[in-house]
Amino acid sequence: MDYSRKISERLWNLSDKGELESHRETTFIDDIVQKSHIEKELLANLDGIKTVFDGGAGCGRFSILLAKQGCKVTHFDISQSMIDKAKELAEEAGVLDKITFVKGALEDLTAYHAKAFDLVISFDAPISYTYPNHERVISELVRIAKKRIMISVSSRLGYLPYLSNPLQKNQFILDKDCSDSWVQWCISNKANMVNSFAFNKVQVEKLLSDGLMGGAEEIAEYERGGTPWCITYTFMPNELEALLVKNGVKNVKLAGPGAYARTIPNELLVKIMNDSKQRMDFLDFCHEYDSNPYVCGMGKDNLFAKGEI
């Protein structure tokens, strides 16, 4: 088994992953922006869509949304913890009967025949965690799509600023007094992160060149029994578009959710999010701005793509 799959299985099957991931939109503003962008795209592109494959579906944020719209959804994820949480949330939403839950890895979609689903989706970058199999995974996702495909992958241009900004997540904390352990770690370690930071030109040029975050250190940590973050392949916009076109996807459009929000300081983002009218208007404008092809590479984490089969 490839390390991409082994590391992903160990990381995402941690017992607390389901609960933690289900609260991201109440914890971090960048998640609110990204999920809002994807929701708008999904709801605007459901004509003729009856069956959906959600690859790396997590806690069911979009499986449940689409089930509520009357779609029959296959919720596919590597994490039993997240599947269990998704089932709980689907039952609360009254759509448990519209969703089929499958535990599996994106590296193996052989159980599904060509054009099995009207719409195929995979959001929040699980494709990027399948390196070095990411190109084959995209090909397989296209293969099982009948009408439409929407995916998001890790953005290389979006990730590069992280290497010069260890405080990037602090910008998007919605409630500094919340109990989330990651939030409290970001706050308590802020000074240390600043004091220990040094710009590393070799590091940023390497990421720009090969697009790869992680590798030997993560494999070694895994072998020691640890749970490292997944080895991540980050995509350039033209690269992702070319891969989709190569596999027969037409009318490909790209977007960079979070490109606009990342220009705004935390104090103002929190103020916007805590006012319902400002929040709605802001998320609408973020979608419009982030859909501009000139900024698509500078999305906060992900590069979004959609196209027709």
C-alpha positions as CSV (number, residue, x, y, z in Angstrom):
1,M,0.0,0.0,0.0
2,D,1.3,3.5,-0.9
3,Y,2.2,5.9,2.0
4,S,-0.4,8.3,0.7
5,R,-3.1,5.8,1.7
6,K,-1.4,4.5,4.8
7,I,-0.8,8.0,6.3
8,S,-4.3,9.2,5.4
9,E,-5.9,6.2,7.0
10,R,-4.0,6.7,10.2
11,L,-4.5,10.5,10.3
12,W,-8.2,10.7,9.4
13,N,-9.2,7.7,11.5
14,L,-8.1,9.4,14.8
15,S,-11.1,9.1,17.1
16,D,-11.7,12.9,17.4
17,K,-11.4,13.7,13.7
18,G,-15.1,13.4,13.0
19,E,-16.1,15.8,15.8
20,L,-13.4,18.3,15.1
21,E,-14.0,18.5,11.4
22,S,-17.7,18.9,11.8
23,H,-17.1,22.2,13.7
24,R,-14.6,23.9,11.3
25,E,-17.2,26.4,10.0
26,T,-17.9,27.5,13.5
27,T,-14.2,27.8,14.3
28,F,-12.3,29.3,11.3
29,I,-13.5,32.0,8.9
30,D,-11.5,30.7,5.9
31,D,-13.6,27.5,6.2
32,I,-16.8,29.5,6.2
33,V,-15.7,31.3,3.0
34,Q,-14.5,28.2,1.2
35,K,-17.7,26.1,2.1
36,S,-19.9,29.0,1.1
37,H,-18.2,29.3,-2.3
38,I,-18.7,25.5,-3.0
39,E,-22.3,25.6,-1.8
40,K,-23.1,28.4,-4.2
41,E,-21.5,26.5,-7.0
42,L,-23.3,23.2,-6.2
43,L,-26.8,24.8,-5.9
44,A,-26.3,26.6,-9.2
45,N,-25.4,23.5,-11.1
46,L,-27.9,20.8,-10.1
47,D,-29.9,20.8,-13.3
48,G,-30.3,17.2,-14.4
49,I,-28.4,15.9,-11.4
50,K,-30.0,12.9,-9.6
51,T,-27.0,10.9,-8.4
52,V,-23.8,12.2,-6.8
53,F,-20.5,10.7,-5.7
54,D,-18.8,12.7,-2.9
55,G,-15.2,11.5,-2.7
56,G,-13.5,12.4,0.6
57,A,-16.9,13.5,1.9
58,G,-15.7,13.9,5.5
59,C,-18.5,14.8,7.9
60,G,-21.1,15.2,5.2
61,R,-21.2,18.9,4.7
62,F,-22.0,18.6,1.0
63,S,-23.5,15.1,1.0
64,I,-26.2,16.3,3.3
65,L,-26.7,19.5,1.4
66,L,-27.2,17.6,-1.8
67,A,-29.4,15.0,-0.2
68,K,-31.7,17.8,1.0
69,Q,-32.0,18.9,-2.6
70,G,-33.3,15.4,-3.5
71,C,-30.1,13.9,-4.8
72,K,-29.1,10.3,-4.1
73,V,-25.6,10.6,-2.7
74,T,-22.7,8.1,-2.3
75,H,-20.7,9.4,0.6
76,F,-17.2,8.0,0.2
77,D,-14.5,8.5,2.8
78,I,-11.3,6.9,4.3
79,S,-12.3,7.8,7.9
80,Q,-14.8,5.7,9.9
81,S,-14.8,8.5,12.5
82,M,-16.0,11.0,9.9
83,I,-18.5,8.6,8.4
84,D,-20.0,8.0,11.8
85,K,-20.3,11.7,12.4
86,A,-21.8,12.2,8.9
87,K,-24.4,9.5,9.6
88,E,-25.3,11.3,12.9
89,L,-25.7,14.6,11.1
90,A,-27.6,13.1,8.2
91,E,-30.1,11.5,10.6
92,E,-30.6,14.9,12.3
93,A,-31.2,16.5,8.9
94,G,-33.7,13.8,8.0
95,V,-31.8,12.6,4.9
96,L,-30.1,9.4,6.1
97,D,-32.2,7.3,3.6
98,K,-30.8,9.4,0.7
99,I,-27.1,8.7,1.4
100,T,-25.1,5.5,1.0
101,F,-22.0,5.5,3.2
102,V,-18.9,3.8,1.9
103,K,-15.5,3.5,3.6
104,G,-12.7,3.6,1.0
105,A,-9.7,5.4,-0.4
106,L,-9.7,7.5,-3.5
107,E,-6.8,5.5,-4.9
108,D,-9.3,2.7,-5.6
109,L,-12.5,3.5,-7.3
110,T,-12.7,0.2,-9.3
111,A,-16.0,-0.7,-7.7
112,Y,-17.7,2.0,-9.8
113,H,-18.4,1.7,-13.5
114,A,-17.9,4.4,-16.1
115,K,-20.4,7.3,-15.9
116,A,-21.9,5.9,-12.7
117,F,-22.9,9.2,-11.2
118,D,-24.4,12.4,-12.8
119,L,-22.2,14.5,-10.6
120,V,-18.8,13.7,-9.0
121,I,-17.4,16.0,-6.3
122,S,-14.3,15.9,-4.1
123,F,-13.7,18.9,-1.9
124,D,-11.1,20.2,0.6
125,A,-8.2,18.6,-1.2
126,P,-8.3,14.8,-0.6
127,I,-7.0,14.4,-4.1
128,S,-3.8,16.2,-3.1
129,Y,-3.3,13.7,-0.3
130,T,-3.1,10.8,-2.8
131,Y,0.4,11.8,-4.1
132,P,2.0,10.2,-6.2
133,N,-1.3,8.9,-7.5
134,H,-3.1,12.3,-7.8
135,E,-3.2,12.3,-11.6
136,R,-4.7,8.8,-11.8
137,V,-7.2,9.7,-9.1
138,I,-8.4,12.7,-11.1
139,S,-8.7,10.4,-14.2
140,E,-10.8,8.0,-12.2
141,L,-13.1,10.7,-10.8
142,V,-13.7,11.9,-14.3
143,R,-14.3,8.3,-15.5
144,I,-17.2,7.7,-13.1
145,A,-18.8,11.1,-13.9
146,K,-21.6,11.2,-16.4
147,K,-22.5,14.9,-16.6
148,R,-20.5,17.1,-14.4
149,I,-17.4,17.2,-12.1
150,M,-16.4,19.6,-9.3
151,I,-13.2,19.3,-7.3
152,S,-10.9,21.3,-5.1
153,V,-7.2,20.5,-4.6
154,S,-4.4,22.2,-2.7
155,S,-3.2,25.3,-4.4
156,R,0.5,25.8,-4.9
157,L,0.3,29.6,-5.3
158,G,-2.1,29.7,-2.4
159,Y,0.1,27.6,-0.1
160,L,3.4,29.5,-0.9
161,P,2.6,32.4,1.4
162,Y,2.2,30.0,4.3
163,L,5.9,29.3,4.2
164,S,6.5,33.0,5.0
165,N,3.6,33.4,7.5
166,P,3.4,30.9,10.4
167,L,0.5,33.1,11.7
168,Q,-1.7,32.6,8.7
169,K,-4.4,30.6,10.6
170,N,-4.6,33.2,13.3
171,Q,-6.1,35.6,10.8
172,F,-9.1,33.4,10.4
173,I,-10.0,32.5,14.1
174,L,-13.6,33.4,14.6
175,D,-13.8,33.1,18.4
176,K,-10.5,33.4,20.3
177,D,-12.3,32.2,23.5
178,C,-13.6,28.9,22.0
179,S,-12.4,25.6,23.4
180,D,-11.0,24.2,20.2
181,S,-7.4,23.0,20.9
182,W,-6.0,24.1,17.6
183,V,-7.3,27.7,18.1
184,Q,-5.8,27.9,21.6
185,W,-2.5,26.5,20.3
186,C,-2.3,29.1,17.6
187,I,-3.0,31.9,20.1
188,S,-0.6,30.6,22.8
189,N,2.2,30.0,20.4
190,K,2.0,33.2,18.4
191,A,5.0,34.9,20.0
192,N,7.1,31.8,19.7
193,M,6.2,31.4,16.0
194,V,7.3,35.0,15.3
195,N,10.5,34.7,17.3
196,S,11.5,31.4,15.6
197,F,10.6,32.4,12.1
198,A,13.2,32.9,9.4
199,F,12.5,33.3,5.7
200,N,13.9,30.3,3.8
201,K,14.3,31.0,0.1
202,V,15.4,27.5,-0.7
203,Q,12.2,26.1,0.9
204,V,9.8,28.4,-1.0
205,E,11.6,27.9,-4.3
206,K,11.4,24.1,-3.9
207,L,7.6,24.3,-3.3
208,L,7.2,26.6,-6.3
209,S,9.2,24.1,-8.4
210,D,8.0,20.7,-7.4
211,G,4.7,21.4,-5.6
212,L,5.3,18.9,-2.9
213,M,4.8,19.5,0.8
214,G,6.2,16.7,2.9
215,G,7.9,13.4,2.1
216,A,10.7,11.6,3.8
217,E,10.0,13.1,7.3
218,E,6.3,12.2,7.2
219,I,7.1,8.6,6.1
220,A,9.7,8.3,8.9
221,E,7.2,9.7,11.5
222,Y,4.6,7.2,10.3
223,E,7.1,4.3,10.6
224,R,7.8,5.4,14.2
225,G,4.1,5.0,14.9
226,G,3.2,8.7,14.6
227,T,0.3,10.4,12.8
228,P,1.9,12.9,10.4
229,W,0.0,15.3,8.2
230,C,-0.6,13.8,4.8
231,I,2.1,14.3,2.1
232,T,0.5,16.9,0.0
233,Y,0.8,17.7,-3.7
234,T,-0.1,21.3,-4.6
235,F,-1.4,22.2,-8.1
236,M,-0.8,25.1,-10.4
237,P,-4.0,26.4,-12.0
238,N,-2.9,25.6,-15.6
239,E,-1.8,22.2,-14.5
240,L,-5.1,21.3,-13.0
241,E,-7.0,22.6,-16.0
242,A,-4.8,20.7,-18.4
243,L,-5.3,17.4,-16.5
244,L,-9.1,17.8,-16.6
245,V,-9.1,18.7,-20.3
246,K,-6.8,15.7,-21.0
247,N,-9.4,13.4,-19.4
248,G,-12.2,14.8,-21.5
249,V,-13.7,17.5,-19.2
250,K,-15.1,20.5,-21.1
251,N,-15.8,24.1,-20.2
252,V,-13.4,24.0,-17.3
253,K,-13.6,26.9,-14.9
254,L,-11.3,27.6,-12.0
255,A,-11.7,29.7,-8.8
256,G,-9.7,30.4,-5.7
257,P,-12.0,30.5,-2.6
258,G,-10.5,32.8,0.0
259,A,-8.4,35.0,-2.3
260,Y,-10.4,38.1,-1.2
261,A,-10.7,37.2,2.4
262,R,-7.0,36.6,2.9
263,T,-6.4,40.4,2.3
264,I,-8.5,41.4,5.4
265,P,-7.2,41.4,9.0
266,N,-8.8,39.2,11.7
267,E,-10.5,42.1,13.6
268,L,-12.5,43.1,10.5
269,L,-13.3,39.6,9.4
270,V,-14.7,38.8,12.8
271,K,-16.8,42.0,12.7
272,I,-18.2,41.0,9.3
273,M,-18.9,37.5,10.4
274,N,-20.8,38.6,13.5
275,D,-23.2,40.8,11.5
276,S,-25.7,38.6,9.5
277,K,-26.2,41.2,6.8
278,Q,-22.5,42.0,6.3
279,R,-21.7,38.3,6.4
280,M,-24.2,37.4,3.6
281,D,-23.0,40.3,1.5
282,F,-19.4,39.6,2.1
283,L,-19.7,35.9,1.2
284,D,-21.6,36.8,-2.0
285,F,-18.8,39.2,-3.0
286,C,-16.1,36.7,-2.1
287,H,-17.7,34.2,-4.5
288,E,-17.8,36.8,-7.2
289,Y,-14.2,38.0,-6.6
290,D,-12.7,34.5,-6.1
291,S,-14.3,33.3,-9.3
292,N,-12.2,35.7,-11.3
293,P,-9.6,33.7,-13.3
294,Y,-6.9,36.3,-12.5
295,V,-7.0,35.4,-8.8
296,C,-7.9,31.7,-8.9
297,G,-4.4,30.6,-7.9
298,M,-4.4,32.7,-4.7
299,G,-7.2,31.0,-2.9
300,K,-6.6,30.5,0.8
301,D,-6.0,26.7,0.6
302,N,-7.8,25.3,-2.3
303,L,-8.0,25.6,-6.1
304,F,-11.5,24.9,-7.2
305,A,-12.4,23.5,-10.6
306,K,-15.7,22.6,-12.3
307,G,-16.5,21.2,-15.8
308,E,-18.8,19.3,-18.0
309,I,-18.4,15.7,-19.2
